Amino acid sequence: MIDKDEPHDDPPSEGAAPAADSAAPESPAPATPSPEQRVAALEAEKAEIKDRMLRIAAEFDNFKKRTRKDMAEHEVKVRETVLREFLEIADNLERAIASWKLGGGEDVKSVQDGVELVLRLFKSKLERYSVTAIEAKGQPFDPRVHDAISQAPSAEATPGTVLHELQKGYRVGERLLRPAIVVVASAPPAPPAEPGRPDQGEAQAARPPARGVDIDVNGDDEQPGKGDKPS
């Protein structure tokens, strides 16, 4: 005989969830590296960084050497170009001297014309390299481009202007290549006073002060005092 109050297990339904034992397995947690492994990793990173820095230093040193070599070669080329330009001037001067010797030293005019031609050629080559002369004579003295060695009195030039130019000055572009050596004008000295004639300062000192003068109407030389009464 079956007891109705006794519990009994029902069979699982077909759509029920699987049991806990059939659940998906969880991924294991990553293992924490040991101190020895961390030290080894840091040592490897340090070696890699050191190797990289050494390569960068070597490349920079090679770059400096190449740059220094290129600059030296460029400087030599520029110097050769400038000297080649001025060799032409030397050739023309030698031709002028040879022509003067062949003429017995008598044809001075042709030598002068040849030297002037060489001078014009020289100035044109200077201008090709942006070398220009500094205007000095008659200009106000400028200590930035003029080098004054003395002063000279002049009645024609304005004081403070350049009276004589002893050596030309030059610029390269906007930079000063050589200052001009000049003599600066100063005011002329005052002319000496004529003998027997007082100068303007003495005449003004000897002149009586401009104020009222007492006139003796009666012809008496003596004037009454300030506190005396007339008789």
C-alpha positions in Angstrom: 0.0 0.0 0.0 1.5 3.4 -1.0 1.6 6.3 1.4 0.2 9.4 -0.4 2.0 11.8 1.9 5.5 10.4 1.1 7.3 12.7 -1.4 8.5 11.3 -4.7 10.9 12.6 -7.3 9.4 13.9 -10.6 11.2 13.1 -13.8 13.0 16.1 -15.3 11.3 17.8 -18.1 12.8 17.9 -21.6 13.2 21.8 -21.7 14.8 22.1 -18.3 18.2 23.6 -17.9 21.1 21.2 -17.6 22.6 20.4 -14.3 25.3 22.5 -12.7 27.8 19.8 -13.5 27.3 20.3 -17.2 28.0 24.2 -17.1 30.9 25.7 -19.3 34.3 25.6 -17.5 35.8 29.0 -16.5 39.2 30.1 -18.0 42.0 29.9 -15.5 43.4 33.2 -14.0 46.8 34.3 -15.5 49.7 33.3 -13.5 51.6 36.1 -11.7 55.2 36.3 -13.0 57.7 35.5 -10.4 60.3 38.2 -9.3 63.0 36.3 -11.3 60.9 36.5 -14.5 60.2 40.2 -14.0 64.0 40.9 -13.5 64.8 38.9 -16.6 62.2 40.9 -18.7 63.5 44.2 -17.4 67.1 43.2 -18.2 66.0 42.3 -21.8 64.2 45.6 -22.2 67.3 47.5 -20.9 69.6 45.7 -23.3 67.3 46.5 -26.2 67.1 50.2 -25.3 70.9 50.4 -24.8 71.5 48.8 -28.3 69.0 51.3 -29.8 70.8 54.3 -28.2 74.2 53.1 -29.3 72.9 52.8 -32.9 71.4 56.4 -32.7 74.7 57.7 -31.3 76.7 56.0 -34.1 74.4 57.4 -36.8 74.6 60.9 -35.4 78.4 60.8 -35.2 78.4 59.7 -38.9 76.1 62.6 -39.7 78.4 65.1 -38.1 81.4 63.7 -40.0 79.5 63.9 -43.3 78.3 67.4 -42.6 81.8 68.6 -41.6 83.2 67.1 -44.8 80.5 68.6 -47.0 81.1 72.1 -45.4 84.9 71.8 -45.9 84.4 70.8 -49.6 81.9 73.7 -50.1 84.3 76.2 -48.6 87.1 75.0 -50.9 84.9 75.3 -53.9 83.8 78.8 -53.0 87.4 79.9 -52.4 88.4 78.5 -55.7 85.6 80.3 -57.5 86.5 83.6 -55.9 90.2 83.2 -56.6 89.5 82.2 -60.2 87.6 85.4 -60.7 90.5 87.5 -59.4 93.1 85.7 -61.4 91.6 87.4 -64.5 92.4 90.8 -62.9 96.0 89.7 -62.3 96.3 88.6 -65.9 95.1 92.0 -67.1 97.5 93.8 -64.9 100.4 91.7 -66.2 99.4 92.5 -69.7 99.3 96.2 -68.9 102.8 96.0 -67.4 104.1 94.0 -70.4 102.6 96.5 -72.8 104.2 99.4 -71.0 107.6 97.7 -71.0 107.4 97.0 -74.8 106.6 100.6 -75.4 109.7 101.7 -73.6 107.8 103.3 -70.7 106.7 106.2 -72.9 103.0 105.4 -73.6 101.7 106.4 -70.2 98.2 107.2 -71.5 97.6 103.6 -72.7 98.9 102.2 -69.4 96.5 104.6 -67.5 93.6 103.5 -69.7 94.5 99.8 -69.1 94.6 100.3 -65.3 91.3 102.1 -65.3 89.8 99.2 -67.3 91.2 96.7 -64.8 89.7 98.7 -62.0 86.3 98.7 -63.5 86.5 95.0 -64.0 87.6 94.6 -60.4 84.6 96.6 -59.2 82.2 94.6 -61.3 83.5 91.4 -59.8 83.1 92.8 -56.3 79.5 93.7 -57.1 78.9 90.2 -58.3 79.6 89.0 -54.8 77.4 91.8 -53.2 80.5 93.9 -52.2 79.6 97.6 -52.4 81.6 100.7 -51.4 80.5 102.9 -48.5 79.7 106.6 -49.3 81.9 108.7 -47.0 83.0 112.1 -48.3 80.5 114.8 -47.5 78.3 112.4 -45.5 77.6 112.9 -41.8 80.0 111.0 -39.6 78.6 107.6 -38.7 80.7 105.5 -36.2 79.1 102.3 -37.5 80.7 102.6 -40.9 83.3 105.3 -40.5 86.6 105.2 -38.6 87.8 108.7 -37.8 91.5 109.2 -37.3 91.5 113.0 -36.9 89.6 116.2 -37.2 90.4 119.2 -39.5 88.9 122.7 -39.4 87.1 123.6 -42.6 85.1 126.7 -43.6 83.5 124.9 -46.5 82.4 121.6 -45.0 79.7 121.3 -42.3 81.2 120.4 -38.9 80.6 116.7 -38.1 80.8 115.6 -41.8 83.5 113.6 -43.5 86.1 116.0 -45.0 88.6 113.5 -46.5 88.4 109.8 -47.2 91.7 108.1 -46.7 90.6 104.5 -47.3 87.4 103.2 -48.8 85.0 101.1 -46.7 83.0 98.2 -48.1 79.9 96.2 -47.2 79.0 92.6 -48.0 75.2 92.7 -48.4 74.1 94.4 -45.2 77.2 93.4 -43.2 80.2 95.7 -42.7 83.3 94.3 -44.4 85.7 97.2 -43.6 85.0 100.6 -42.2 86.1 103.7 -44.2 89.0 105.6 -42.7 88.1 109.3 -42.7 89.0 112.8 -41.5 86.1 114.6 -39.9 85.5 118.4 -40.5 85.4 120.7 -37.5 84.4 124.4 -37.2 87.1 126.8 -38.2 88.8 128.9 -35.5 87.4 132.4 -34.8 89.4 135.2 -36.6 91.7 137.2 -34.3 90.6 140.6 -33.1 92.2 143.7 -34.8 94.8 145.5 -32.7 93.5 148.7 -31.1 89.9 147.6 -31.6 88.1 145.9 -28.7 86.3 142.8 -29.6 82.5 142.5 -29.1 82.8 141.1 -25.6 85.0 144.0 -24.4 82.8 146.6 -26.1 79.7 145.2 -24.3 81.5 145.2 -21.0 82.7 148.8 -21.4 79.2 150.1 -22.5 77.3 151.8 -19.6 74.2 150.2 -18.4 71.0 151.1 -20.1 69.2 153.1 -17.4 68.1 156.7 -16.6 70.8 159.4 -16.5 70.7 162.4 -14.3 71.0 165.6 -16.3 72.1 168.9 -14.6 69.8 171.5 -16.1 71.3 174.4 -14.2 74.8 173.5 -15.2 76.0 172.5 -11.7 78.3 169.5 -11.6 77.1 168.5 -8.2 73.9 166.7 -7.8 71.9 166.9 -4.6 72.0 163.9 -2.4 69.0 161.6 -2.1 68.2 162.9 1.4 69.2 166.6 0.8 66.6 169.3 0.1 67.1 172.0 -2.5 67.9 175.5 -1.1 
